[in-house]
Amino acid sequence: MEPRVTLYSRPGCHLCEQARAVIERVCADTGEAYVEVFIDDDPALVERFTNEVPVTYVDGQQHDFWRVSEERLREALAR
């Protein structure tokens, strides 16, 4: 199953840790998969997302940055 949720993050980022916790909970509840991408591994992602991590994508579209709304994520995955 292809993950519907992508979390772009950085190691040691407290907002990323909070976002990951919300995403893990919602994906566990909904049976969806997610993937986490560390932006520091790719210079193009560093340039694109440095000031916005964590950034969440759902179905290939940007969904949230900095904070993940559990309610909004659940709604997006229900579509």
C-alpha positions in Angstrom: 0.0 0.0 0.0 1.4 3.4 -1.0 1.5 5.8 1.9 -1.0 8.6 1.6 0.8 10.8 4.2 4.3 12.2 3.9 6.0 14.0 6.8 9.0 16.1 5.9 11.0 16.7 9.0 14.4 17.1 10.7 16.0 15.1 13.5 15.8 16.9 16.8 12.9 19.1 15.8 10.3 19.3 18.6 7.5 20.3 16.3 8.4 17.4 14.1 8.1 15.0 17.0 4.7 16.4 17.8 3.6 16.1 14.2 4.8 12.6 14.0 2.8 11.6 17.1 -0.4 13.0 15.6 0.3 11.4 12.2 1.1 8.0 13.9 -2.1 8.1 15.9 -4.4 9.1 13.0 -2.8 6.6 10.6 -3.1 3.8 13.1 -6.8 4.6 13.7 -7.5 4.9 9.9 -5.4 2.1 8.7 -3.4 4.5 6.4 0.3 4.4 5.9 2.8 7.3 6.2 6.4 7.9 5.3 8.8 10.3 7.0 11.4 12.1 4.9 14.3 13.9 6.6 14.9 17.0 4.6 18.6 17.2 5.7 19.3 14.2 3.4 18.4 16.3 0.2 19.7 19.8 -0.5 16.7 20.6 -2.7 14.3 19.7 0.2 16.5 21.8 2.7 16.1 24.8 0.3 12.4 24.2 -0.1 11.3 23.4 3.5 13.9 24.8 5.9 11.7 27.4 7.5 8.5 25.3 7.4 9.3 21.9 8.9 7.5 19.8 9.8 5.5 19.8 6.5 2.8 17.3 5.9 1.5 16.1 2.5 -1.6 14.1 1.9 -2.1 12.4 -1.4 0.8 14.4 -2.9 -0.7 17.8 -1.9 0.7 20.0 0.9 -1.6 19.7 3.9 0.0 21.4 6.9 3.2 22.9 8.1 4.6 23.6 11.6 1.7 21.9 13.3 -0.6 19.1 12.3 -4.3 19.4 13.0 -5.5 15.9 14.0 -9.1 16.9 12.9 -8.0 18.2 9.5 -5.8 15.2 8.9 -8.7 12.8 9.7 -11.0 14.8 7.4 -8.4 14.7 4.5 -7.9 10.9 4.9 -11.7 10.3 4.9 -12.0 11.7 1.4 
